[in-house]
Amino acid sequence: MQVVNTVKDLRDWVLSTKENGQSIGLVPTMGFLHEGHLALVESAKSENDVVVMSIFVNPAQFGPNEDFDRYPRDFERDSLLAEQAGVDVIFSPPVEEMYPRKSQITMGAGTLADVLCGKSRPGHFDGVLKVVTKLFHLVQPDTAYFGQKDAQQLAIIESLVRDFDFPLEIHRIATVREQDGLAKSSRNVYLSETERAEAPKLYQSLQRGVTAARDGKDPIPEMTRFIQSETSGKIDYIELLSYPDLTKAPNGQAILALAVQFQKARLIDNIIFNLKEN
């Protein structure tokens, strides 16, 4: 496995790989890998000749009062896990390599960012688009892999690729969960022992909400009561929207999503489902 830290070295590797006629799968991450990331690698390995994993904590997607500085980092551990999973190249640039100067060109996620996490994290998805666009141009992947846990991010990236004719495919990978249902997340390490015991209730509330929605009921009031009574977390949002266009009044494919703030961790989760299926 190679570790690449500069744009030039990455471009040289991509050129050689393309000349050899090999397909490239890209797994973008911010590191502190868990089984969810490794599931992306597994899919990428099965569908491509080589796999590139980016490990880059992207400052452009963090707000001024968010956890950029304390976001968990352990490159030595990450590189070992990536190599064991079969990653061929890790691209892990320093910030000044990825963003050598302040760009005058900005990207906006539009109305797709006006709901769910985007409502309370202004500019977050603009920063996601910025780094993903750079990664797509640098790596030139045939396919890029994203988890459904970050469903709003996934919808926005799919829209980017479709609307601007990026020559690649986006593959959705199902959320990987702990045995008790908690969605795998790098931020789970921030949970206290009590909060970790409470956190699986978020997925349970989503399951109850899906059942209610399919029965023609508004799932949000009961989910709110359940989370407030079963956890110490503060609800940021619970929303039922169409997917992937993220508009109100879903009729077919829908997403039921939530975000809950614990003392040091903000957890998100969702279920994507068809309202017409029981």
KACOR-V328270 format. One record per residue. N is the residue number from 0. RES is the residue in three letters. NEAR is the number of other C-alpha atoms within 12 Angstrom. Layout:
N|RES|NEAR ; N|RES|NEAR
//
This chain:
0|MET|20 ; 1|GLN|23 ; 2|VAL|27 ; 3|VAL|28 ; 4|ASN|24 ; 5|THR|24 ; 6|VAL|27 ; 7|LYS|17 ; 8|ASP|22 ; 9|LEU|30 ; 10|ARG|22 ; 11|ASP|17 ; 12|TRP|29 ; 13|VAL|34 ; 14|LEU|20 ; 15|SER|16 ; 16|THR|26 ; 17|LYS|19 ; 18|GLU|11 ; 19|ASN|13 ; 20|GLY|14 ; 21|GLN|20 ; 22|SER|29 ; 23|ILE|38 ; 24|GLY|42 ; 25|LEU|45 ; 26|VAL|48 ; 27|PRO|42 ; 28|THR|38 ; 29|MET|34 ; 30|GLY|35 ; 31|PHE|32 ; 32|LEU|37 ; 33|HIS|30 ; 34|GLU|26 ; 35|GLY|32 ; 36|HIS|40 ; 37|LEU|37 ; 38|ALA|31 ; 39|LEU|39 ; 40|VAL|43 ; 41|GLU|27 ; 42|SER|31 ; 43|ALA|37 ; 44|LYS|28 ; 45|SER|20 ; 46|GLU|23 ; 47|ASN|27 ; 48|ASP|25 ; 49|VAL|36 ; 50|VAL|42 ; 51|VAL|46 ; 52|MET|49 ; 53|SER|48 ; 54|ILE|37 ; 55|PHE|39 ; 56|VAL|32 ; 57|ASN|36 ; 58|PRO|29 ; 59|ALA|29 ; 60|GLN|30 ; 61|PHE|25 ; 62|GLY|21 ; 63|PRO|14 ; 64|ASN|13 ; 65|GLU|19 ; 66|ASP|20 ; 67|PHE|19 ; 68|ASP|14 ; 69|ARG|19 ; 70|TYR|24 ; 71|PRO|24 ; 72|ARG|24 ; 73|ASP|20 ; 74|PHE|25 ; 75|GLU|17 ; 76|ARG|17 ; 77|ASP|32 ; 78|SER|30 ; 79|LEU|22 ; 80|LEU|26 ; 81|ALA|38 ; 82|GLU|25 ; 83|GLN|15 ; 84|ALA|29 ; 85|GLY|30 ; 86|VAL|39 ; 87|ASP|33 ; 88|VAL|34 ; 89|ILE|41 ; 90|PHE|42 ; 91|SER|34 ; 92|PRO|29 ; 93|PRO|19 ; 94|VAL|20 ; 95|GLU|16 ; 96|GLU|21 ; 97|MET|31 ; 98|TYR|22 ; 99|PRO|12 ; 100|ARG|10 ; 101|LYS|12 ; 102|SER|11 ; 103|GLN|7 ; 104|ILE|10 ; 105|THR|17 ; 106|MET|24 ; 107|GLY|25 ; 108|ALA|30 ; 109|GLY|21 ; 110|THR|20 ; 111|LEU|34 ; 112|ALA|33 ; 113|ASP|24 ; 114|VAL|33 ; 115|LEU|37 ; 116|CYS|34 ; 117|GLY|32 ; 118|LYS|22 ; 119|SER|23 ; 120|ARG|25 ; 121|PRO|27 ; 122|GLY|27 ; 123|HIS|33 ; 124|PHE|42 ; 125|ASP|33 ; 126|GLY|31 ; 127|VAL|39 ; 128|LEU|31 ; 129|LYS|29 ; 130|VAL|33 ; 131|VAL|40 ; 132|THR|32 ; 133|LYS|24 ; 134|LEU|35 ; 135|PHE|35 ; 136|HIS|22 ; 137|LEU|27 ; 138|VAL|43 ; 139|GLN|31 ; 140|PRO|40 ; 141|ASP|31 ; 142|THR|35 ; 143|ALA|44 ; 144|TYR|44 ; 145|PHE|38 ; 146|GLY|36 ; 147|GLN|36 ; 148|LYS|33 ; 149|ASP|37 ; 150|ALA|39 ; 151|GLN|45 ; 152|GLN|37 ; 153|LEU|35 ; 154|ALA|36 ; 155|ILE|38 ; 156|ILE|43 ; 157|GLU|33 ; 158|SER|27 ; 159|LEU|30 ; 160|VAL|24 ; 161|ARG|15 ; 162|ASP|13 ; 163|PHE|12 ; 164|ASP|14 ; 165|PHE|24 ; 166|PRO|19 ; 167|LEU|26 ; 168|GLU|27 ; 169|ILE|34 ; 170|HIS|28 ; 171|ARG|29 ; 172|ILE|27 ; 173|ALA|27 ; 174|THR|30 ; 175|VAL|26 ; 176|ARG|25 ; 177|GLU|19 ; 178|GLN|10 ; 179|ASP|17 ; 180|GLY|24 ; 181|LEU|31 ; 182|ALA|35 ; 183|LYS|34 ; 184|SER|34 ; 185|SER|28 ; 186|ARG|30 ; 187|ASN|32 ; 188|VAL|25 ; 189|TYR|23 ; 190|LEU|25 ; 191|SER|18 ; 192|GLU|13 ; 193|THR|16 ; 194|GLU|28 ; 195|ARG|29 ; 196|ALA|20 ; 197|GLU|29 ; 198|ALA|41 ; 199|PRO|31 ; 200|LYS|33 ; 201|LEU|46 ; 202|TYR|35 ; 203|GLN|28 ; 204|SER|38 ; 205|LEU|37 ; 206|GLN|29 ; 207|ARG|27 ; 208|GLY|39 ; 209|VAL|36 ; 210|THR|26 ; 211|ALA|22 ; 212|ALA|35 ; 213|ARG|25 ; 214|ASP|15 ; 215|GLY|17 ; 216|LYS|17 ; 217|ASP|23 ; 218|PRO|29 ; 219|ILE|28 ; 220|PRO|21 ; 221|GLU|23 ; 222|MET|37 ; 223|THR|30 ; 224|ARG|20 ; 225|PHE|25 ; 226|ILE|34 ; 227|GLN|23 ; 228|SER|17 ; 229|GLU|21 ; 230|THR|27 ; 231|SER|24 ; 232|GLY|34 ; 233|LYS|27 ; 234|ILE|31 ; 235|ASP|26 ; 236|TYR|30 ; 237|ILE|34 ; 238|GLU|39 ; 239|LEU|41 ; 240|LEU|36 ; 241|SER|28 ; 242|TYR|34 ; 243|PRO|29 ; 244|ASP|30 ; 245|LEU|34 ; 246|THR|25 ; 247|LYS|21 ; 248|ALA|20 ; 249|PRO|26 ; 250|ASN|22 ; 251|GLY|22 ; 252|GLN|26 ; 253|ALA|31 ; 254|ILE|41 ; 255|LEU|47 ; 256|ALA|41 ; 257|LEU|42 ; 258|ALA|37 ; 259|VAL|36 ; 260|GLN|29 ; 261|PHE|30 ; 262|GLN|22 ; 263|LYS|21 ; 264|ALA|28 ; 265|ARG|31 ; 266|LEU|39 ; 267|ILE|41 ; 268|ASP|43 ; 269|ASN|42 ; 270|ILE|38 ; 271|ILE|37 ; 272|PHE|29 ; 273|ASN|23 ; 274|LEU|28 ; 275|LYS|16 ; 276|GLU|16 ; 277|ASN|12
//
